[in-house]
């Protein structure tokens, strides 16, 4: 029986600190680009028409969604100290 393929993470853990680095896969890049496009598109659509508070709530919601996607598809985050941590 062949061994299962290692899991391909969309977002790798950062080498230093806590969190995730730039995406490794096209899916990760699609999520990141989508996040950026939605944040920028919200400026004329929400901020200009609804106000700053609504826009900030919108960006917070998008950031929470991005964090959940990173958590589900990326390496488990933990504090890392670079090469010493390998």
N, C-alpha and C positions, 0 to 999 in steps of 0.2 A: 504494500500500500504506500503510495507516494506521500511524502510529508506535505502538509498544507503550506501554501505560500505565506510568507510573512505579511502581516497587515501593512498596507500602503497608506500611510497617514497623509491627509491633505495638508496639515499644518504641523511642522516639526517643533519640538520644544526649543526655546532659545538656549544658546550656549551659556550665556551669563544672565542671571536674574530669573524671574518667574514669568511664565507666559509662553507665547508662540511666536515663531519667526515668520518669514515670508512663506507663502504656499509652495508645496512641492509638486502638486498635480494641477491639471487644467481645471478640475472641479474647485479646488481651493482658490485659484486665480479668478474663476467666475464669481465665486462668492465675494471675494474681496473687491473686485471691480464693481459688482452689483451694489455693494455697500457704499462705495465711494460715489457712484452715480446717483443713488437715492439720496445721500446726504447733500450733494451739490444741487440736485434737482429740487430739493425741499426749500432752498433759499427763495427762488422766485415764486414757487407755488404756495408754500406755507408761511414763510417769514413775512413776505410782502403783503399777504392777504389776511393772515390770522394773527400775526404778531410773534414776538420773540419767544414768549413762554411756550406757545404751542410748538414752535420749531425746536426748541430745546427738548421738550418732551418727546418729539418725533425722533430726534437724534439719539436720545437715551434709549428709546425702544429699539431702534435699529442696532445700537451697540450691544444691547442685551441679547438680541437675536444672533448677532455675529459671535458673541462670546459663547453662546450655547452651541452653535455650529462648530466652533473651534474645539470646544470641550468634547463633543461627540465624535468628531472626525480627526482630531489631532492627538499627538502624544500627550500623556498625562503631565500636566504642569507641576513642577516642583522647583524649589530654589536650586539653581545650578551655578557652579563656580568655574566653568570653562573646562579646560583639559584635566584638571584634578578630579573632576566629577565623572569621568568616563568609566 
